[in-house]
């Protein structure tokens, strides 16, 4: 699963000086379920040659 960071934590996440493990762990908490939207996709998204089909990135 990709890393999902709350918008309020982006600056801290990008701070190269941030090395304290507990602070980093707090930044990477899973987002609330209601903030995630998902939908089924075709296996065609796994093929780079299929990048011409807008329906692959614009679900109906």
DRENTORKOL-3810 file (N, C-alpha, C; in nm, 4 decimals):
REM DRENTORKOL-3810
@n.u->0.0851; n.v->-0.1176; n.w->0.0000; ca.u->0.0000; ca.v->0.0000; ca.w->0.0000; c.u->0.0893; c.v->0.1234; c.w->0.0000
@n.u->0.0530; n.v->0.2236; n.w->-0.0766; ca.u->0.1314; ca.v->0.3466; ca.w->-0.0763; c.u->0.1208; c.v->0.4183; c.w->0.0578
@n.u->0.2178; n.v->0.4980; n.w->0.0848; ca.u->0.2167; ca.v->0.5771; ca.w->0.2074; c.u->0.1211; c.v->0.6937; c.w->0.1904
@n.u->0.0295; n.v->0.7105; n.w->0.2828; ca.u->-0.0654; ca.v->0.8220; ca.w->0.2799; c.u->-0.0374; c.v->0.9085; c.w->0.4021
@n.u->-0.0010; n.v->1.0331; n.w->0.3764; ca.u->0.0325; ca.v->1.1251; ca.w->0.4853; c.u->-0.0693; c.v->1.2376; c.w->0.4872
@n.u->-0.1176; n.v->1.2707; n.w->0.6056; ca.u->-0.2103; ca.v->1.3812; ca.w->0.6194; c.u->-0.1432; c.v->1.5100; c.w->0.5727
@n.u->-0.2203; n.v->1.5945; n.w->0.5068; ca.u->-0.1665; ca.v->1.7189; ca.w->0.4508; c.u->-0.0954; c.v->1.8037; c.w->0.5559
@n.u->-0.1416; n.v->1.8005; n.w->0.6781; ca.u->-0.0803; ca.v->1.8808; ca.w->0.7845; c.u->0.0584; c.v->1.8298; c.w->0.8245
@n.u->0.0956; n.v->1.7100; n.w->0.7804; ca.u->0.2247; ca.v->1.6498; ca.w->0.8175; c.u->0.3289; c.v->1.6552; c.w->0.7064
@n.u->0.2946; n.v->1.7080; n.w->0.5908; ca.u->0.3853; ca.v->1.7025; ca.w->0.4761; c.u->0.5177; c.v->1.7717; c.w->0.5038
@n.u->0.5146; n.v->1.8930; n.w->0.5594; ca.u->0.6399; ca.v->1.9647; ca.w->0.5853; c.u->0.7307; c.v->1.8866; c.w->0.6796
@n.u->0.6724; n.v->1.8288; n.w->0.7842; ca.u->0.7527; ca.v->1.7479; ca.w->0.8769; c.u->0.8097; c.v->1.6255; c.w->0.8061
@n.u->0.7294; n.v->1.5595; n.w->0.7231; ca.u->0.7745; ca.v->1.4395; ca.w->0.6526; c.u->0.8925; c.v->1.4711; c.w->0.5610
@n.u->0.8893; n.v->1.5860; n.w->0.4979; ca.u->0.9960; ca.v->1.6240; ca.w->0.4045; c.u->1.1187; c.v->1.6828; c.w->0.4738
@n.u->1.1126; n.v->1.7017; n.w->0.6023; ca.u->1.2247; ca.v->1.7560; ca.w->0.6795; c.u->1.3329; c.v->1.6494; c.w->0.6948
@n.u->1.4440; n.v->1.6677; n.w->0.6252; ca.u->1.5522; ca.v->1.5676; ca.w->0.6294; c.u->1.6173; c.v->1.5567; c.w->0.7668
@n.u->1.5966; n.v->1.6549; n.w->0.8515; ca.u->1.6527; ca.v->1.6500; ca.w->0.9862; c.u->1.5679; c.v->1.5724; c.w->1.0840
@n.u->1.4505; n.v->1.5320; n.w->1.0422; ca.u->1.3611; ca.v->1.4574; ca.w->1.1299; c.u->1.4056; c.v->1.3114; c.w->1.1332
@n.u->1.4629; n.v->1.2705; n.w->1.2448; ca.u->1.5149; ca.v->1.1347; ca.w->1.2552; c.u->1.4642; c.v->1.0595; c.w->1.3788
@n.u->1.3956; n.v->1.1281; n.w->1.4677; ca.u->1.3468; ca.v->1.0623; ca.w->1.5885; c.u->1.2354; c.v->0.9647; c.w->1.5507
@n.u->1.2572; n.v->0.8364; n.w->1.5799; ca.u->1.1674; ca.v->0.7295; ca.w->1.5339; c.u->1.0221; c.v->0.7491; c.w->1.5756
@n.u->0.9986; n.v->0.7879; n.w->1.6981; ca.u->0.8603; ca.v->0.8018; ca.w->1.7447; c.u->0.7881; c.v->0.9145; c.w->1.6711
@n.u->0.8577; n.v->1.0222; n.w->1.6412; ca.u->0.7961; ca.v->1.1322; ca.w->1.5665; c.u->0.7620; c.v->1.0860; c.w->1.4253
@n.u->0.8531; n.v->1.0132; n.w->1.3627; ca.u->0.8274; ca.v->0.9615; ca.w->1.2282; c.u->0.7087; c.v->0.8662; c.w->1.2305
@n.u->0.7009; n.v->0.7800; n.w->1.3296; ca.u->0.5882; ca.v->0.6861; ca.w->1.3403; c.u->0.4551; c.v->0.7599; c.w->1.3527
@n.u->0.4539; n.v->0.8708; n.w->1.4232; ca.u->0.3305; ca.v->0.9476; ca.w->1.4381; c.u->0.2860; c.v->1.0070; c.w->1.3048
@n.u->0.3810; n.v->1.0380; n.w->1.2189; ca.u->0.3476; ca.v->1.0970; ca.w->1.0889; c.u->0.2861; c.v->0.9967; c.w->0.9925
@n.u->0.3163; n.v->0.8697; n.w->1.0111; ca.u->0.2724; ca.v->0.7700; ca.w->0.9135; c.u->0.1557; c.v->0.6849; c.w->0.9637
@n.u->0.0727; n.v->0.7438; n.w->1.0466; ca.u->-0.0467; ca.v->0.6743; ca.w->1.0918; c.u->-0.1427; c.v->0.6572; c.w->0.9744
@n.u->-0.2128; n.v->0.5456; n.w->0.9670; ca.u->-0.3085; ca.v->0.5256; ca.w->0.8577; c.u->-0.4172; c.v->0.6331; c.w->0.8613
@n.u->-0.4592; n.v->0.6807; n.w->0.7465; ca.u->-0.5675; ca.v->0.7797; ca.w->0.7439; c.u->-0.7001; c.v->0.7155; c.w->0.7836
@n.u->-0.7929; n.v->0.7985; n.w->0.8264; ca.u->-0.9262; ca.v->0.7481; ca.w->0.8619; c.u->-0.9904; c.v->0.6843; c.w->0.7388
@n.u->-1.0600; n.v->0.5759; n.w->0.7589; ca.u->-1.1202; ca.v->0.5001; ca.w->0.6484; c.u->-1.2110; c.v->0.5866; c.w->0.5613
@n.u->-1.2828; n.v->0.6796; n.w->0.6210; ca.u->-1.3750; ca.v->0.7623; ca.w->0.5424; c.u->-1.3035; c.v->0.8619; c.w->0.4504
@n.u->-1.1725; n.v->0.8784; n.w->0.4680; ca.u->-1.0960; ca.v->0.9679; ca.w->0.3817; c.u->-1.0405; c.v->0.8969; c.w->0.2589
@n.u->-1.0533; n.v->0.7647; n.w->0.2552; ca.u->-0.9999; ca.v->0.6858; ca.w->0.1443; c.u->-1.1148; c.v->0.6470; c.w->0.0513
@n.u->-1.0952; n.v->0.6726; n.w->-0.0753; ca.u->-1.1934; ca.v->0.6312; ca.w->-0.1750; c.u->-1.1283; c.v->0.5246; c.w->-0.2622
@n.u->-1.1984; n.v->0.4178; n.w->-0.2893; ca.u->-1.1412; ca.v->0.3116; ca.w->-0.3719; c.u->-1.2471; c.v->0.2593; c.w->-0.4677
@n.u->-1.2001; n.v->0.1990; n.w->-0.5750; ca.u->-1.2873; ca.v->0.1411; ca.w->-0.6752; c.u->-1.2099; c.v->0.0332; c.w->-0.7492
@n.u->-1.2802; n.v->-0.0626; n.w->-0.8054; ca.u->-1.2110; ca.v->-0.1676; ca.w->-0.8801; c.u->-1.1486; c.v->-0.1108; c.w->-1.0080
@n.u->-1.0354; n.v->-0.1654; n.w->-1.0464; ca.u->-0.9688; ca.v->-0.1241; ca.w->-1.1703; c.u->-0.9357; c.v->-0.2471; c.w->-1.2531
@n.u->-0.9193; n.v->-0.2257; n.w->-1.3790; ca.u->-0.8835; ca.v->-0.3326; ca.w->-1.4705; c.u->-0.7362; c.v->-0.3691; c.w->-1.4526
@n.u->-0.7009; n.v->-0.4915; n.w->-1.4822; ca.u->-0.5598; ca.v->-0.5306; ca.w->-1.4800; c.u->-0.4827; c.v->-0.4608; c.w->-1.5914
@n.u->-0.5510; n.v->-0.3924; n.w->-1.6806; ca.u->-0.4843; ca.v->-0.3162; ca.w->-1.7879; c.u->-0.3963; c.v->-0.2045; c.w->-1.7324
@n.u->-0.4220; n.v->-0.1603; n.w->-1.6101; ca.u->-0.3395; ca.v->-0.0537; ca.w->-1.5522; c.u->-0.1967; c.v->-0.1020; c.w->-1.5269
@n.u->-0.1753; n.v->-0.2312; n.w->-1.5297; ca.u->-0.0421; ca.v->-0.2868; ca.w->-1.5061; c.u->0.0461; c.v->-0.2868; c.w->-1.6300
@n.u->-0.0085; n.v->-0.2455; n.w->-1.7427; ca.u->0.0667; ca.v->-0.2485; ca.w->-1.8683; c.u->0.0961; c.v->-0.1072; c.w->-1.9156
@n.u->0.2227; n.v->-0.0661; n.w->-1.9197; ca.u->0.2577; ca.v->0.0696; ca.w->-1.9625; c.u->0.2051; c.v->0.1056; c.w->-2.1015
@n.u->0.1896; n.v->0.0096; n.w->-2.1888; ca.u->0.1408; ca.v->0.0363; ca.w->-2.3234; c.u->-0.0052; c.v->0.0785; c.w->-2.3290
@n.u->-0.0762; n.v->0.0663; n.w->-2.2186; ca.u->-0.2179; ca.v->0.1017; ca.w->-2.2142; c.u->-0.2422; c.v->0.2433; c.w->-2.1629
@n.u->-0.1439; n.v->0.3303; n.w->-2.1735; ca.u->-0.1570; ca.v->0.4637; ca.w->-2.1151; c.u->-0.2421; c.v->0.5599; c.w->-2.1973
@n.u->-0.2929; n.v->0.5173; n.w->-2.3107; ca.u->-0.3746; ca.v->0.6048; ca.w->-2.3954; c.u->-0.5219; c.v->0.6043; c.w->-2.3560
@n.u->-0.5628; n.v->0.5126; n.w->-2.2735; ca.u->-0.7038; ca.v->0.4981; ca.w->-2.2369; c.u->-0.7337; c.v->0.5811; c.w->-2.1118
@n.u->-0.8043; n.v->0.6939; n.w->-2.1280; ca.u->-0.8350; ca.v->0.7808; ca.w->-2.0155; c.u->-0.9206; c.v->0.7135; c.w->-1.9083
@n.u->-0.9946; n.v->0.6111; n.w->-1.9458; ca.u->-1.0787; ca.v->0.5453; ca.w->-1.8475; c.u->-0.9961; c.v->0.4723; c.w->-1.7404
@n.u->-0.8686; n.v->0.4493; n.w->-1.7672; ca.u->-0.7834; ca.v->0.3840; ca.w->-1.6669; c.u->-0.7570; c.v->0.4760; c.w->-1.5477
@n.u->-0.7548; n.v->0.6073; n.w->-1.5703; ca.u->-0.7259; ca.v->0.6998; ca.w->-1.4605; c.u->-0.8443; c.v->0.7872; c.w->-1.4230
@n.u->-0.9531; n.v->0.7772; n.w->-1.4953; ca.u->-1.0740; ca.v->0.8532; ca.w->-1.4667; c.u->-1.1908; c.v->0.7580; c.w->-1.4507
@n.u->-1.2026; n.v->0.6974; n.w->-1.3328; ca.u->-1.3077; ca.v->0.5980; ca.w->-1.3132; c.u->-1.4466; c.v->0.6605; c.w->-1.3267
@n.u->-1.5384; n.v->0.5828; n.w->-1.3752; ca.u->-1.6761; ca.v->0.6305; ca.w->-1.3925; c.u->-1.7516; c.v->0.6178; c.w->-1.2637
END
